[in-house]
Amino acid sequence: MATRSTDPVTLAPQAGDVVVLGGPGTADPAVLGGKAARLADMIAAGLPVPPAFCLTTGLFTRYLADTGLAGKIEGAEGGAVRELILATRIPAPLADEVLAAYERLGRPRVAVRSSALKEDSAARSFAGQHDTVLDVAGDAALLDAVRQCWASLWSARATVYRDGDAAEAMAVVVQEMVHCDVSGVLFTVDPVSARPHRVIVEACQGLGEGLVSGRVSSDLFVVDDRSLEVVEERVRYKVAKWAPLAPGKIGMTKVDAADRSVPCLDHAQLAELAGLGLRVREHYGSEQDVEWGLRDGVFQLFQTRPITTRPLPGDDAARAGTLSPYVVQQPDPVQHGTLWSRMDIGEIFVGLMTPLGLSFARYYQKNVHLDCAAALGVRDTGDADLHMGFYQGHVYLNISYSAHLLGQALPTRDQRHFTKRFVGEEVEGGALADYANPFGKFPGGVEDLLSTAHWLRCTAAEAVQMTSRSKEMVTSRLYEFDRARRLDLSRMSRRELHAELTRNLGYFHDSHVGYMPYYINAFGFYGILTELCRLWLGEEGRNLQNRIKTDMSSLRTVESAKEIWAVAQAAKDRPRVLKTINEEPLENIAAALRADDEGAAFWERHMEPFLRANGTRGHQEMELSHPRWIDDPSYIFQMIRRYASDGFSADDILRRSSGYHDDSREILKKLSLPQRKVIETVISLYALCSELRETTRMSMITSIWLVRNVVYEVGRRLVEAGVLHSLDEVAHLGFEDVRAYLAGDADETAAFPRERIDGARRLHEYRKRLPEPPLTFIGEHDITQAVRPAPGGARLSGLGASPGRVIGRARIVEDLVWQADEFEAGEILVTRYTDASWTPLFAIAGGVVTDVGSMLSHSSIVSREFHVPSVVNTKYATQRISTGDMVMVDGDTGTVEVVEG
């Protein structure tokens, strides 16, 4: 709904305690509270602010006195006070004053916002601590929203934020609701980086609540505050927005397809908006955080507050501009000579990670990774701090140090056999040929003999026990999964919860150590196969390792797609069940099925077995903040909708993954019998290790889910205690803080200081705005100098990961849950990167193209198993290709071309 005018509404001053904002003498924070005083001041200064009135602190005091609540709340617990206010009606004389002001405003739909005395002050912002009620209409709804805002003065989170200060009076703003086309925030100074003259604008489709909550994608723009020119922009593919779903109901919905890949604002609009931000900064004489919206081409300002937090020396934000993944400064030859890579590091570390995810990765580095190295037969596992690094929110493997230590093992005595597997095109060629490892070679002599003997013993033991260990891991995974489903963590004391986390971390350790040999051995046999094809077959053997039928269609990851297909067929056989899945909102489907007799039977017979086998899968699995399929089955329901509507039978996917025929065996016949037997043996070993890797991988990711369960139980308790605003903020906690809290006696506020949570959030938001760092680099990397793709590029080069050539319509996929039902069979899947949770889409994709990836990334392996042409590591496919483009994907040459826009 558009506002009728950008000019303030002029109403007669009220004799009571309801004040029209923007009139003379109405900007006193003691009367209006901090937020309303700021809005009144902005209106008086001629800034574009929607018309509003304020229920003053005096009216709130009268309410408490007239209802007798003043005496009842003295000394009462905050929760009890809140419930009292919510249950106590506003007396008629006061209600009449409020409704009369609402009438004079024109009775539009309104946003009702709290305005506490110290809100939006220079000392504290109180951002998000008190309630806002959006899209309110009607007398009764307005009065209920007012009481909700008053009651939020005693919410748990506001009480914690006050840190012992007494609750003071609360004013309430009633402001005309603007159903924005585009919304966002503007910072008159970069809140994390120290770079000058940078006005930061973040913009999303729809209402700004989606951006504030972190649930929608946004564009980033940087405007020079001297020239008002746009000096940097990062346009994201925007799938969802926060918008009206029905009168009085605001929620998530899809962005129109035409608006998804275009900038939210053009350069002229950005200059206009930045100019407004600078007017606000000049008016207040300090840097400001401004909330804004755009409706029908007209900007409105909804709120401004001083930027109360800046990076502190020594905190994580101070490392925002660091150039090296090393956590601790190293000697210069090491600092500038280390080869870093994030290719093929288990896929679970792919992509930008939250503060919680990074801190959990750090726990893994310190407590698990060395034992994983030992499981490979490495006698001296070295210094844990040197194995991994962290750069701008991404996890990197220290290839130089790993190669140095793996020199103890016979297959990797020559470091080049290891390093070349982790090197992307960024450092290929001469850079790698001339590369000298700053850690040198592992010592020879007696140390070398001892290490070799140790590796031989471990390798022999692994050959004997690899199959039996796999079976044990499968059995233990099911036991741990079933046990976790029976537990009620909410009933546990803190000490009991600490014991549960300790137990789960032990299983996390053991499952990762057990999994690592399968992963590395599959990796190694693939490398041997590649090398043998090159040596014995020359040009004819180029890329042959990706064309050989390895009969791995039973891989656990591929099986998950088949099983979703089977569940979809079962739903199709039950029209009432399928109707529920197709028509209910995603978040309601599970409950709706269980509430129906036929749906409950379907759930028990089909959904439960599927979730037991696959439910701990999820996106970017080491990232604890991401829900798994069993936590949120929305993606599963989307894929059931997709599979059920395409008219395929369950046999289609089975034939696609197992009925493939290729002519690579004819090429192998050209080899001598001994050579052919060697290659066939390597293929067999690669297939065996790959199958065991996929089977035991479920144990590994289940162990992460078990840890996540405990962390989120802590999160729920922190929300109840008011330390966190919502469960979304769990992503900004530190894993070691969670462990320390469960192990100690400190209360929630001491264990999780608000300043630390906010600092972690700011740093993560900063990292989200940065370009994607390279897969590999040597020494240090300046991400601010990242190369931007040339505009208008219609041809991309990458790695040909799965052979074949296909032409089809492109579909950019940013969010699996929101877009799975849009994906049409035969389309070209174009995305930044994939992991195991994407597998069901591969079953119907015509081709796969990714920005990031390598020959052994998930995208490559699963594309080959489904025989889908694939090109990975194109870097800019999601920026140069648009949904609907006709695209040619050549998995043999590694090229992608837009043949029709």
ZAMARGU-4260 file (C-alpha; in steps of 0.2 Angstrom, whole numbers, plus 5000, padded with zeros to 4 digits):
<rodrens>
0) 5000/5000/5000 | 5007/5017/4995 | 5007/5032/5006 | 4996/5046/5000 | 5009/5059/5002
5) 5027/5061/5007 | 5022/5077/5017 | 5019/5076/5036 | 5000/5075/5041 | 4995/5091/5050
10) 4984/5087/5064 | 4978/5098/5079 | 4989/5096/5094 | 4981/5085/5107 | 4977/5091/5124
15) 4981/5073/5130 | 4995/5062/5128 | 4994/5058/5109 | 5006/5068/5099 | 5007/5071/5080
20) 5025/5069/5075 | 5034/5083/5066 | 5024/5097/5075 | 5032/5111/5085 | 5039/5105/5102
25) 5036/5087/5099 | 5054/5080/5099 | 5057/5078/5117 | 5064/5060/5120 | 5057/5060/5138
30) 5040/5062/5131 | 5041/5052/5114 | 5055/5040/5118 | 5070/5039/5107 | 5063/5032/5091
35) 5048/5043/5090 | 5059/5059/5095 | 5070/5055/5080 | 5056/5052/5068 | 5048/5069/5074
40) 5065/5077/5072 | 5067/5070/5054 | 5050/5076/5049 | 5053/5093/5055 | 5069/5093/5046
45) 5060/5090/5030 | 5066/5072/5027 | 5054/5060/5019 | 5046/5050/5033 | 5028/5042/5033
50) 5015/5052/5044 | 5014/5046/5061 | 5008/5050/5079 | 5015/5044/5096 | 5007/5038/5112
55) 5018/5047/5124 | 5026/5040/5140 | 5013/5050/5149 | 4999/5040/5142 | 5008/5024/5146
60) 5010/5031/5164 | 4991/5035/5164 | 4987/5017/5158 | 4997/5009/5172 | 4989/5021/5185
65) 4971/5019/5178 | 4971/5000/5177 | 4980/4998/5194 | 4995/4989/5186 | 5007/5002/5193
70) 5006/4994/5211 | 5005/4976/5204 | 5021/4977/5193 | 5032/4984/5207 | 5045/4971/5211
75) 5037/4958/5199 | 5046/4947/5187 | 5048/4954/5170 | 5038/4939/5162 | 5024/4941/5174
80) 5023/4960/5171 | 5022/4957/5152 | 5008/4944/5154 | 4998/4957/5165 | 4999/4970/5152
85) 4994/4959/5138 | 4979/4954/5148 | 4973/4971/5154 | 4963/4981/5142 | 4966/5000/5139
90) 4953/5010/5148 | 4940/5018/5137 | 4945/5036/5139 | 4963/5032/5134 | 4958/5021/5120
95) 4947/5035/5113 | 4962/5046/5112 | 4971/5033/5103 | 4957/5030/5091 | 4953/5048/5088
100) 4971/5051/5082 | 4970/5035/5071 | 4954/5042/5063 | 4963/5059/5059 | 4977/5049/5051
105) 4964/5042/5039 | 4963/5025/5047 | 4976/5017/5035 | 4985/5001/5038 | 4999/5005/5051
110) 5015/4999/5058 | 5015/5000/5077 | 5033/5002/5084 | 5040/5003/5102 | 5049/5019/5107
115) 5058/5017/5124 | 5066/5032/5132 | 5084/5027/5128 | 5080/5018/5111 | 5091/5024/5096
120) 5102/5034/5108 | 5121/5037/5106 | 5124/5025/5121 | 5113/5011/5116 | 5102/5007/5100
125) 5090/4994/5108 | 5089/4988/5090 | 5077/4973/5090 | 5074/4973/5108 | 5056/4979/5109
130) 5042/4974/5098 | 5035/4980/5081 | 5019/4975/5074 | 5016/4977/5055 | 5001/4980/5044
135) 4989/4983/5058 | 4971/4989/5053 | 4955/4992/5064 | 4952/4998/5081 | 4954/4982/5091
140) 4970/4977/5082 | 4978/4994/5084 | 4974/4993/5103 | 4981/4975/5104 | 4997/4980/5095
145) 4999/4995/5107 | 4998/4984/5122 | 5010/4972/5114 | 5023/4986/5112 | 5021/4991/5130
150) 5023/4974/5136 | 5039/4971/5126 | 5047/4983/5139 | 5048/4968/5150 | 5052/4955/5137
155) 5067/4944/5142 | 5078/4951/5128 | 5075/4969/5133 | 5078/4965/5152 | 5095/4957/5147
160) 5100/4971/5136 | 5096/4984/5150 | 5109/4974/5160 | 5101/4978/5177 | 5094/4995/5173
165) 5076/4997/5178 | 5062/4997/5165 | 5057/5015/5161 | 5041/5022/5152 | 5037/5016/5135
170) 5030/5027/5121 | 5023/5019/5105 | 5024/5026/5087 | 5009/5023/5075 | 5015/5026/5058
175) 5007/5024/5041 | 5012/5007/5034 | 5022/5007/5017 | 5021/4991/5008 | 5038/4994/5000
180) 5044/4987/4983 | 5062/4988/4989 | 5069/4991/5006 | 5085/4991/5015 | 5098/4999/5026
185) 5111/5013/5023 | 5126/5015/5033 | 5134/5032/5031 | 5151/5024/5035 | 5156/5006/5033
190) 5152/4998/5050 | 5166/4985/5049 | 5180/4991/5037 | 5190/5007/5040 | 5190/5012/5022
195) 5184/5030/5021 | 5171/5039/5010 | 5161/5023/5008 | 5142/5024/5010 | 5135/5006/5012
200) 5118/5002/5005 | 5110/4985/5006 | 5094/4983/4997 | 5081/4968/4996 | 5065/4966/4987
205) 5050/4968/4998 | 5050/4974/5016 | 5066/4977/5026 | 5061/4964/5039 | 5068/4950/5028
210) 5085/4959/5027 | 5086/4963/5045 | 5082/4944/5050 | 5095/4938/5037 | 5082/4927/5028
215) 5083/4935/5011 | 5096/4939/4999 | 5101/4957/4996 | 5111/4968/4984 | 5126/4978/4990
220) 5131/4995/4984 | 5145/5006/4989 | 5143/5025/4985 | 5157/5037/4986 | 5151/5051/4999
225) 5160/5064/4989 | 5154/5061/4971 | 5138/5051/4975 | 5145/5039/4961 | 5143/5020/4964
230) 5160/5013/4966 | 5156/4995/4970 | 5140/4984/4968 | 5137/4966/4970 | 5120/4960/4963
235) 5113/4944/4971 | 5100/4932/4964 | 5085/4936/4975 | 5073/4922/4977 | 5062/4927/4992
240) 5056/4942/4999 | 5046/4948/5015 | 5029/4955/5009 | 5010/4955/5013 | 5003/4938/5011
245) 4985/4943/5016 | 4978/4958/5025 | 4987/4959/5042 | 4999/4944/5037 | 5017/4948/5033
250) 5028/4933/5028 | 5040/4926/5015 | 5035/4924/4997 | 5044/4923/4980 | 5052/4937/4971
255) 5045/4939/4953 | 5056/4930/4941 | 5059/4946/4931 | 5066/4955/4947 | 5078/4941/4953
260) 5094/4945/4944 | 5092/4964/4942 | 5099/4977/4954 | 5086/4983/4967 | 5091/5001/4963
265) 5098/5010/4948 | 5113/5022/4950 | 5102/5037/4950 | 5091/5030/4964 | 5107/5026/4973
270) 5114/5043/4972 | 5097/5050/4978 | 5097/5038/4993 | 5115/5041/4997 | 5111/5060/4997
275) 5097/5057/5009 | 5109/5047/5020 | 5121/5061/5020 | 5108/5074/5025 | 5103/5063/5040
280) 5122/5062/5045 | 5124/5081/5043 | 5108/5084/5053 | 5114/5074/5068 | 5132/5077/5066
285) 5137/5058/5068 | 5137/5043/5057 | 5120/5035/5055 | 5112/5018/5052 | 5096/5022/5042
290) 5082/5011/5037 | 5073/5015/5021 | 5060/5009/5009 | 5055/5013/4991 | 5037/5013/4985
295) 5032/5018/4967 | 5049/5027/4965 | 5048/5037/4981 | 5060/5035/4995 | 5054/5035/5013
300) 5065/5034/5029 | 5058/5024/5043 | 5071/5025/5056 | 5089/5032/5060 | 5100/5028/5074
305) 5119/5032/5078 | 5131/5018/5073 | 5135/5014/5091 | 5148/5000/5087 | 5164/5001/5077
310) 5178/4988/5076 | 5188/4986/5092 | 5207/4983/5091 | 5211/4965/5094 | 5193/4958/5091
315) 5189/4947/5076 | 5183/4962/5066 | 5201/4969/5067 | 5206/4954/5056 | 5193/4959/5043
320) 5206/4966/5031 | 5219/4952/5034 | 5227/4945/5019 | 5232/4927/5025 | 5222/4912/5032
325) 5235/4910/5046 | 5227/4913/5063 | 5244/4916/5070 | 5257/4926/5061 | 5271/4915/5053
330) 5289/4918/5048 | 5289/4928/5032 | 5294/4913/5020 | 5280/4903/5027 | 5268/4917/5028
335) 5271/4922/5009 | 5275/4905/5002 | 5261/4893/5009 | 5249/4886/4996 | 5231/4887/5002
340) 5216/4878/4994 | 5198/4875/4998 | 5196/4862/4984 | 5189/4845/4988 | 5190/4847/5007
345) 5176/4835/5011 | 5163/4846/5003 | 5156/4851/5020 | 5167/4866/5021 | 5162/4873/5005
350) 5156/4891/5005 | 5155/4906/5017 | 5153/4900/5035 | 5144/4909/5049 | 5154/4913/5065
355) 5147/4897/5073 | 5152/4887/5058 | 5169/4894/5058 | 5172/4891/5077 | 5166/4873/5075
360) 5178/4871/5061 | 5191/4878/5072 | 5186/4865/5085 | 5188/4851/5072 | 5205/4858/5068
365) 5211/4857/5086 | 5203/4841/5092 | 5200/4830/5077 | 5210/4833/5062 | 5227/4827/5068
370) 5219/4810/5072 | 5212/4809/5055 | 5229/4812/5048 | 5235/4798/5060 | 5222/4786/5053
375) 5230/4788/5036 | 5247/4781/5042 | 5255/4798/5046 | 5267/4795/5060 | 5271/4814/5064
380) 5254/4823/5063 | 5262/4840/5067 | 5255/4856/5073 | 5236/4857/5073 | 5237/4876/5070
385) 5246/4874/5054 | 5234/4861/5045 | 5220/4873/5041 | 5217/4892/5039 | 5203/4904/5038
390) 5201/4918/5026 | 5186/4930/5025 | 5174/4917/5032 | 5180/4902/5021 | 5190/4887/5027
395) 5206/4883/5018 | 5218/4868/5019 | 5236/4871/5021 | 5242/4861/5006 | 5260/4865/5009
400) 5260/4859/5027 | 5249/4844/5023 | 5261/4839/5008 | 5276/4841/5020 | 5268/4829/5033
405) 5262/4817/5019 | 5279/4815/5013 | 5280/4801/5027 | 5269/4790/5016 | 5275/4781/5001
410) 5262/4786/4989 | 5265/4805/4992 | 5283/4804/4995 | 5284/4815/4980 | 5274/4831/4986
415) 5268/4835/4968 | 5257/4819/4968 | 5247/4828/4982 | 5249/4846/4978 | 5243/4845/4960
420) 5226/4838/4966 | 5222/4853/4976 | 5228/4867/4964 | 5216/4877/4954 | 5219/4887/4938
425) 5224/4902/4949 | 5241/4894/4952 | 5243/4882/4939 | 5257/4881/4926 | 5273/4890/4930
430) 5268/4896/4947 | 5266/4877/4952 | 5281/4871/4942 | 5293/4883/4951 | 5284/4881/4968
435) 5296/4877/4983 | 5287/4871/4999 | 5292/4883/5013 | 5291/4868/5025 | 5303/4858/5014
440) 5303/4839/5013 | 5300/4828/5028 | 5317/4823/5036 | 5325/4807/5029 | 5336/4795/5038
445) 5330/4786/5053 | 5315/4797/5054 | 5310/4792/5036 | 5312/4773/5040 | 5302/4774/5055
450) 5288/4784/5046 | 5288/4772/5031 | 5287/4756/5043 | 5273/4765/5052 | 5263/4769/5036
455) 5265/4751/5030 | 5258/4744/5046 | 5243/4756/5046 | 5240/4753/5027 | 5240/4734/5030
460) 5228/4736/5045 | 5217/4747/5034 | 5216/4734/5020 | 5210/4721/5033 | 5197/4731/5043
465) 5190/4744/5030 | 5175/4734/5026 | 5171/4728/5044 | 5173/4746/5050 | 5161/4752/5037
470) 5148/4740/5043 | 5151/4745/5061 | 5149/4764/5057 | 5133/4760/5048 | 5126/4751/5063
475) 5132/4764/5076 | 5125/4778/5065 | 5107/4771/5066 | 5109/4768/5085 | 5114/4786/5088
480) 5101/4792/5076 | 5087/4782/5085 | 5094/4787/5102 | 5094/4805/5098 | 5076/4804/5091
485) 5070/4797/5108 | 5079/4811/5119 | 5070/4826/5125 | 5085/4839/5127 | 5073/4852/5134
490) 5071/4842/5150 | 5090/4840/5153 | 5099/4851/5166 | 5114/4861/5160 | 5125/4847/5167
495) 5116/4834/5158 | 5116/4844/5142 | 5135/4846/5144 | 5137/4827/5146 | 5127/4824/5130
500) 5137/4837/5120 | 5153/4828/5127 | 5146/4811/5121 | 5141/4818/5104 | 5158/4826/5101
505) 5166/4809/5105 | 5156/4801/5091 | 5160/4816/5080 | 5178/4812/5083 | 5177/4794/5079
510) 5166/4795/5064 | 5177/4808/5056 | 5193/4798/5060 | 5184/4782/5053 | 5178/4791/5037
515) 5195/4799/5032 | 5204/4784/5025 | 5190/4780/5013 | 5189/4798/5007 | 5208/4799/5004
520) 5210/4782/4997 | 5196/4786/4984 | 5204/4802/4981 | 5221/4793/4978 | 5215/4780/4966
525) 5206/4793/4956 | 5223/4801/4954 | 5231/4785/4949 | 5218/4782/4936 | 5220/4799/4929
530) 5239/4797/4928 | 5238/4780/4920 | 5226/4785/4907 | 5237/4800/4903 | 5253/4789/4902
535) 5247/4774/4893 | 5233/4782/4881 | 5239/4799/4878 | 5227/4811/4870 | 5214/4797/4867
540) 5214/4794/4886 | 5211/4813/4890 | 5197/4814/4903 | 5194/4795/4901 | 5194/4793/4920
545) 5177/4803/4920 | 5170/4792/4906 | 5173/4775/4913 | 5158/4766/4919 | 5163/4763/4938
550) 5146/4755/4942 | 5144/4766/4957 | 5125/4770/4955 | 5122/4763/4972 | 5132/4777/4980
555) 5123/4783/4996 | 5121/4801/4989 | 5113/4795/4973 | 5102/4783/4982 | 5094/4798/4991
560) 5087/4804/4975 | 5080/4787/4971 | 5072/4786/4988 | 5064/4804/4986 | 5057/4798/4970
565) 5050/4782/4978 | 5042/4793/4991 | 5035/4804/4978 | 5027/4789/4969 | 5019/4784/4985
570) 5012/4801/4987 | 5005/4800/4970 | 4996/4784/4974 | 4987/4793/4988 | 4978/4808/4981
575) 4973/4816/4997 | 4991/4815/5003 | 4998/4823/4987 | 4984/4836/4988 | 4991/4841/5006
580) 5009/4841/5000 | 5004/4852/4985 | 4992/4864/4993 | 4998/4867/5011 | 5011/4880/5014
585) 5028/4871/5016 | 5029/4874/5035 | 5012/4866/5038 | 5014/4850/5028 | 5021/4839/5041
590) 5008/4844/5054 | 4994/4842/5041 | 4999/4825/5036 | 5001/4819/5054 | 4984/4826/5058
595) 4975/4815/5044 | 4973/4797/5045 | 4979/4793/5028 | 4993/4806/5029 | 4999/4799/5046
600) 5000/4781/5038 | 5010/4789/5023 | 5022/4797/5035 | 5025/4782/5046 | 5027/4770/5031
605) 5037/4781/5019 | 5043/4798/5027 | 5050/4790/5043 | 5061/4777/5034 | 5067/4790/5022
610) 5072/4802/5036 | 5080/4788/5046 | 5091/4784/5030 | 5094/4802/5024 | 5087/4815/5036
615) 5103/4821/5043 | 5108/4828/5026 | 5108/4846/5023 | 5117/4861/5015 | 5135/4864/5019
620) 5135/4851/5033 | 5149/4857/5044 | 5139/4873/5046 | 5129/4870/5062 | 5117/4884/5058
625) 5109/4875/5043 | 5094/4864/5047 | 5095/4846/5041 | 5081/4838/5031 | 5074/4830/5047
630) 5074/4847/5056 | 5065/4856/5041 | 5058/4844/5027 | 5053/4859/5016 | 5065/4854/5003
635) 5060/4836/5003 | 5042/4841/5000 | 5047/4853/4986 | 5056/4838/4978 | 5041/4827/4980
640) 5030/4840/4971 | 5043/4841/4957 | 5045/4823/4955 | 5026/4819/4956 | 5022/4832/4944
645) 5034/4828/4930 | 5025/4812/4925 | 5040/4801/4927 | 5040/4784/4935 | 5052/4778/4948
650) 5061/4768/4935 | 5067/4784/4925 | 5079/4789/4938 | 5085/4771/4941 | 5088/4769/4922
655) 5097/4786/4921 | 5109/4782/4935 | 5112/4763/4932 | 5108/4760/4913 | 5122/4771/4906
660) 5133/4763/4892 | 5149/4771/4886 | 5163/4766/4874 | 5178/4768/4886 | 5180/4749/4887
665) 5184/4749/4868 | 5198/4761/4871 | 5205/4751/4886 | 5206/4736/4874 | 5220/4745/4865
670) 5231/4742/4880 | 5241/4727/4883 | 5234/4714/4894 | 5245/4718/4909 | 5241/4737/4907
675) 5222/4734/4905 | 5222/4723/4921 | 5231/4736/4931 | 5218/4749/4926 | 5204/4738/4929
680) 5211/4734/4946 | 5213/4753/4950 | 5195/4756/4944 | 5189/4742/4956 | 5198/4749/4970
685) 5192/4767/4967 | 5174/4760/4966 | 5176/4751/4982 | 5183/4765/4992 | 5170/4777/4984
690) 5156/4766/4990 | 5163/4764/5007 | 5166/4783/5008 | 5148/4787/5003 | 5141/4774/5016
695) 5151/4780/5030 | 5149/4798/5026 | 5131/4797/5033 | 5139/4793/5050 | 5150/4808/5049
700) 5136/4820/5044 | 5125/4812/5058 | 5138/4816/5071 | 5137/4834/5066 | 5118/4834/5067
705) 5120/4827/5085 | 5131/4841/5090 | 5119/4854/5081 | 5105/4847/5092 | 5113/4852/5108
710) 5119/4869/5102 | 5101/4873/5096 | 5094/4868/5113 | 5106/4880/5121 | 5100/4893/5108
715) 5082/4890/5113 | 5087/4893/5131 | 5096/4909/5127 | 5080/4915/5118 | 5070/4911/5133
720) 5082/4921/5144 | 5082/4936/5132 | 5100/4934/5127 | 5096/4931/5109 | 5082/4939/5100
725) 5078/4923/5090 | 5086/4907/5085 | 5093/4915/5070 | 5106/4923/5081 | 5113/4906/5086
730) 5123/4908/5070 | 5133/4922/5078 | 5138/4912/5094 | 5155/4904/5096 | 5156/4885/5098
735) 5169/4887/5112 | 5157/4899/5121 | 5143/4886/5120 | 5155/4872/5127 | 5161/4884/5141
740) 5143/4889/5146 | 5138/4871/5148 | 5153/4866/5157 | 5153/4881/5169 | 5142/4891/5181
745) 5142/4908/5172 | 5124/4914/5168 | 5119/4917/5151 | 5123/4935/5150 | 5140/4933/5156
750) 5143/4918/5145 | 5137/4927/5129 | 5140/4945/5130 | 5128/4955/5118 | 5143/4965/5112
755) 5152/4949/5106 | 5136/4943/5097 | 5134/4959/5088 | 5152/4960/5083 | 5151/4943/5076
760) 5135/4948/5066 | 5143/4963/5059 | 5159/4954/5054 | 5148/4940/5045 | 5138/4954/5036
765) 5154/4962/5030 | 5160/4945/5023 | 5144/4942/5014 | 5147/4958/5005 | 5165/4953/4999
770) 5169/4944/4982 | 5171/4925/4982 | 5189/4922/4987 | 5199/4910/4975 | 5199/4891/4977
775) 5218/4891/4978 | 5232/4905/4981 | 5249/4906/4987 | 5254/4916/5002 | 5242/4931/5004
780) 5227/4937/4994 | 5219/4954/4994 | 5201/4951/4991 | 5197/4969/4989 | 5206/4968/4972
785) 5197/4953/4966 | 5194/4953/4947 | 5176/4957/4942 | 5169/4948/4927 | 5169/4957/4911
790) 5151/4963/4906 | 5142/4955/4892 | 5152/4939/4892 | 5143/4925/4884 | 5156/4911/4884
795) 5164/4904/4900 | 5178/4892/4903 | 5180/4880/4917 | 5184/4862/4921 | 5175/4849/4911
800) 5169/4838/4925 | 5157/4826/4917 | 5157/4822/4898 | 5144/4826/4886 | 5137/4841/4877
805) 5119/4847/4880 | 5109/4863/4876 | 5095/4868/4887 | 5087/4883/4896 | 5097/4889/4911
810) 5089/4890/4929 | 5099/4900/4942 | 5096/4891/4959 | 5101/4901/4974 | 5090/4893/4987
815) 5085/4875/4986 | 5070/4876/4998 | 5062/4890/4988 | 5066/4885/4971 | 5066/4866/4970
820) 5048/4867/4964 | 5052/4879/4950 | 5066/4868/4942 | 5060/4859/4926 | 5066/4842/4920
825) 5080/4845/4907 | 5085/4863/4913 | 5103/4867/4915 | 5106/4869/4934 | 5117/4885/4936
830) 5123/4889/4954 | 5138/4894/4964 | 5142/4877/4971 | 5133/4861/4977 | 5134/4848/4991
835) 5125/4832/4994 | 5108/4840/4998 | 5107/4845/4979 | 5108/4827/4973 | 5089/4826/4969
840) 5090/4840/4957 | 5104/4832/4947 | 5092/4817/4944 | 5081/4829/4932 | 5094/4841/4927
845) 5100/4842/4908 | 5117/4849/4913 | 5126/4857/4928 | 5136/4873/4929 | 5144/4880/4944
850) 5155/4895/4949 | 5165/4884/4961 | 5171/4866/4960 | 5185/4854/4955 | 5186/4837/4947
855) 5181/4828/4964 | 5169/4841/4971 | 5151/4835/4973 | 5145/4843/4957 | 5158/4833/4947
860) 5155/4816/4955 | 5136/4816/4955 | 5135/4823/4938 | 5146/4809/4932 | 5135/4796/4941
865) 5119/4803/4933 | 5129/4805/4917 | 5124/4824/4916 | 5136/4835/4906 | 5144/4847/4919
870) 5157/4861/4919 | 5163/4867/4936 | 5174/4882/4942 | 5168/4894/4929 | 5169/4908/4943
875) 5156/4919/4935 | 5142/4908/4928 | 5129/4914/4940 | 5133/4932/4936 | 5134/4931/4917
880) 5120/4918/4914 | 5102/4922/4917 | 5087/4911/4920 | 5079/4907/4903 | 5095/4909/4893
885) 5098/4895/4880 | 5115/4888/4886 | 5127/4875/4878 | 5136/4865/4891 | 5151/4855/4884
890) 5158/4844/4898 | 5172/4838/4887 | 5180/4854/4883 | 5175/4863/4899 | 5166/4877/4890
895) 5148/4885/4893 | 5141/4897/4880 | 5125/4907/4880 | 5118/4903/4862 | 5102/4912/4864
900) 5098/4926/4877
</rodrens>
